[in-house]
């Protein structure tokens, strides 16, 4: 993500903080978010806002999209 993109996302999250619900999905653990957002400072501030008053749902399992693709492929090969 570009620096500008990361800053815009942070601004969006900051404006919504304690004003409305926000749903974010990711396939990355929090430890790897710094690689996406570029700096530890920005990532820390973003996670601070996101994880305050939060419910974290960690889901492990097969990809729903992968299962759909396999079903389409199986149907096409019949």
MODELLER restraints for C-alpha pairs under 7 A, 6 or more apart:
rsr = mdl.restraints
at = mdl.atoms
rsr.add(forms.Gaussian(group=physical.xy_distance, feature=features.Distance(at['CA:1:A'], at['CA:36:A']), mean=5.82, stdev=0.5))
rsr.add(forms.Gaussian(group=physical.xy_distance, feature=features.Distance(at['CA:1:A'], at['CA:37:A']), mean=6.24, stdev=0.5))
rsr.add(forms.Gaussian(group=physical.xy_distance, feature=features.Distance(at['CA:3:A'], at['CA:38:A']), mean=6.98, stdev=0.5))
rsr.add(forms.Gaussian(group=physical.xy_distance, feature=features.Distance(at['CA:6:A'], at['CA:37:A']), mean=5.48, stdev=0.5))
rsr.add(forms.Gaussian(group=physical.xy_distance, feature=features.Distance(at['CA:10:A'], at['CA:46:A']), mean=5.94, stdev=0.5))
rsr.add(forms.Gaussian(group=physical.xy_distance, feature=features.Distance(at['CA:17:A'], at['CA:49:A']), mean=6.41, stdev=0.5))
rsr.add(forms.Gaussian(group=physical.xy_distance, feature=features.Distance(at['CA:33:A'], at['CA:43:A']), mean=6.65, stdev=0.5))
rsr.add(forms.Gaussian(group=physical.xy_distance, feature=features.Distance(at['CA:34:A'], at['CA:40:A']), mean=5.59, stdev=0.5))
rsr.add(forms.Gaussian(group=physical.xy_distance, feature=features.Distance(at['CA:34:A'], at['CA:43:A']), mean=5.61, stdev=0.5))
rsr.add(forms.Gaussian(group=physical.xy_distance, feature=features.Distance(at['CA:37:A'], at['CA:43:A']), mean=6.07, stdev=0.5))
